[in-house]
Amino acid sequence: MLAAMFSGKFAAERDENGAYFIDRDPTHFRHILNYLRDGVHYLKECHILDEPIPHINELLREARYYNIRPLVNFLEIHKRRKKQSTISELTHEKEYKFLTSIPEDRLVETFMKMTAHDGYDFEAFMCPGQKKGGNSYHLLFSKKLSRGELMLLDKLVGMRG
């Protein structure tokens, strides 16, 4: 779009000082110009990519208007990656597993499976008392849930209710 505006094929509107008039919100125009000068390096160095998705959407809208395909493609890919990382981001919500009546000879095996293999954190250990044939134990484990897991749980609970 910018190339077409200044190619001479179209009459570009100028103000009384001879400056070109572009009827767009100027908020992101400096980013468009700096991208055209320096490429993706500018976006990374100036932390524009760290902005919230709504701000990136505004820049994307301007890149589409000016038909800057490489910038449009880059921002769309960045948005998908950012959304994906947000979904996998851990929350403070936890899933708990309470295992009961674990025989003494299976404690280490159970502990290793839950922590090393399944990714749970150990929370508590309880020995309710002696039984014939040896002691049995109760173990409590927890795992932080991702935003994606919470969204799925919310959907499942909504389907039940």
C-alpha distance (Angstrom), angle and dihedral (degrees) to the residues before:
residue distance angle dihedral
M1 . . .
L2 3.79 . .
A3 3.79 91.2 .
A4 3.81 90.6 50.3
M5 3.82 91.9 48.1
F6 3.80 92.6 56.6
S7 3.81 99.6 33.8
G8 3.78 92.7 91.9
K9 3.81 92.8 -118.5
F10 3.79 91.4 103.3
A11 3.77 131.1 43.7
A12 3.78 105.8 -111.0
E13 3.79 115.5 -152.9
R14 3.81 116.3 -118.6
D15 3.76 131.8 -170.4
E16 3.83 127.2 -131.7
N17 3.84 90.7 -81.2
G18 3.79 92.9 52.3
A19 3.79 93.8 -106.9
Y20 3.78 116.8 141.3
F21 3.79 116.3 -109.4
I22 3.80 117.2 -138.9
D23 3.78 112.9 -177.8
R24 3.81 97.4 -140.3
D25 3.79 135.8 108.2
P26 3.83 104.3 -88.9
T27 3.82 94.2 -147.2
H28 3.81 95.1 100.6
F29 3.80 100.8 23.2
R30 3.81 92.6 97.2
H31 3.81 88.5 55.8
I32 3.80 90.1 50.5
L33 3.82 91.1 51.1
N34 3.79 93.7 45.0
Y35 3.79 90.3 48.8
L36 3.81 89.5 52.5
R37 3.82 89.1 50.7
D38 3.83 100.4 41.6
G39 3.81 107.8 13.6
V40 3.79 125.0 -145.9
H41 3.80 90.0 -22.9
Y42 3.81 88.9 74.4
L43 3.82 92.9 52.7
K44 3.81 92.1 50.5
E45 3.79 96.8 43.0
C46 3.81 95.3 48.3
H47 3.83 92.4 47.8
I48 3.79 93.0 -123.0
L49 3.80 88.1 138.7
D50 3.82 89.4 60.7
E51 3.80 90.2 62.6
P52 3.82 119.1 108.3
I53 3.81 117.4 -87.9
P54 3.86 94.2 -103.0
H55 3.84 90.4 60.3
I56 3.79 91.3 46.9
N57 3.82 88.0 50.1
E58 3.81 89.6 55.2
L59 3.81 91.4 52.1
L60 3.80 89.5 45.6
R61 3.81 90.1 53.1
E62 3.81 90.1 53.6
A63 3.82 92.2 46.6
R64 3.81 88.6 52.8
Y65 3.80 91.7 48.8
Y66 3.81 91.5 52.6
N67 3.82 89.3 41.9
I68 3.80 94.6 -127.0
R69 3.81 96.4 161.5
P70 3.83 98.6 -175.7
L71 3.81 90.6 53.4
V72 3.81 92.0 44.9
N73 3.82 91.1 50.8
F74 3.81 92.9 46.2
L75 3.82 93.6 49.3
E76 3.82 92.7 46.9
I77 3.81 91.3 52.1
H78 3.80 90.7 45.5
K79 3.82 91.2 51.4
R80 3.82 91.8 51.6
R81 3.81 91.4 49.6
K82 3.78 92.5 46.0
K83 3.80 91.7 49.8
Q84 3.81 90.8 48.1
S85 3.81 92.2 50.5
T86 3.81 89.8 49.1
I87 3.80 90.8 53.1
S88 3.80 92.5 50.5
E89 3.82 93.1 43.7
L90 3.80 111.4 117.8
T91 3.80 120.0 -117.3
H92 3.79 131.6 -159.0
E93 3.80 90.5 -105.2
K94 3.79 114.1 106.5
E95 3.75 138.7 -156.9
Y96 3.81 112.9 -143.1
K97 3.79 129.1 -152.5
F98 3.80 117.3 -165.0
L99 3.79 112.0 -167.3
T100 3.78 116.4 -165.2
S101 3.78 135.1 -162.8
I102 3.80 97.2 14.3
P103 3.82 108.2 173.5
E104 3.80 115.6 -124.2
D105 3.80 92.6 -115.7
R106 3.86 90.7 57.7
L107 3.83 98.4 47.0
V108 3.81 97.4 97.7
E109 3.80 93.2 43.0
T110 3.82 92.1 49.0
F111 3.81 92.5 45.4
M112 3.82 92.5 50.3
K113 3.81 93.2 46.8
M114 3.80 93.7 50.6
T115 3.82 97.1 43.6
A116 3.81 106.7 30.6
H117 3.80 100.5 29.4
D118 3.83 105.9 28.9
G119 3.83 97.9 33.0
Y120 3.81 99.3 -122.8
D121 3.80 125.5 145.7
F122 3.79 118.4 -128.4
E123 3.82 112.3 -114.8
A124 3.82 111.3 167.6
F125 3.79 145.3 -5.3
M126 3.80 124.1 -151.8
C127 3.77 132.7 -176.9
P128 3.82 107.5 -163.7
G129 3.78 93.3 -171.8
Q130 3.73 146.3 -73.5
K131 3.76 123.1 -53.4
K132 3.75 133.2 -175.4
G133 3.77 108.6 -82.1
G134 3.85 94.7 29.2
N135 3.77 141.1 -54.4
S136 3.77 123.5 -52.1
Y137 3.77 124.2 -155.7
H138 3.78 140.3 -155.0
L139 3.81 119.7 -137.1
L140 3.78 128.9 -166.6
F141 3.83 121.2 -156.5
S142 3.80 132.4 176.1
K143 3.80 138.4 -166.1
K144 3.80 128.5 -166.6
L145 3.79 113.7 -118.4
S146 3.80 124.4 -131.4
R147 3.80 122.4 -128.5
G148 3.80 88.2 -107.9
E149 3.82 91.9 54.6
L150 3.81 90.5 49.0
M151 3.81 91.0 50.0
L152 3.80 89.7 51.1
L153 3.82 91.8 48.4
D154 3.81 90.3 49.7
K155 3.81 89.9 52.7
L156 3.79 92.3 48.0
V157 3.81 92.8 48.4
G158 3.82 89.3 48.0
M159 3.80 90.5 53.4
R160 3.81 91.3 53.8
G161 3.78 97.0 46.5
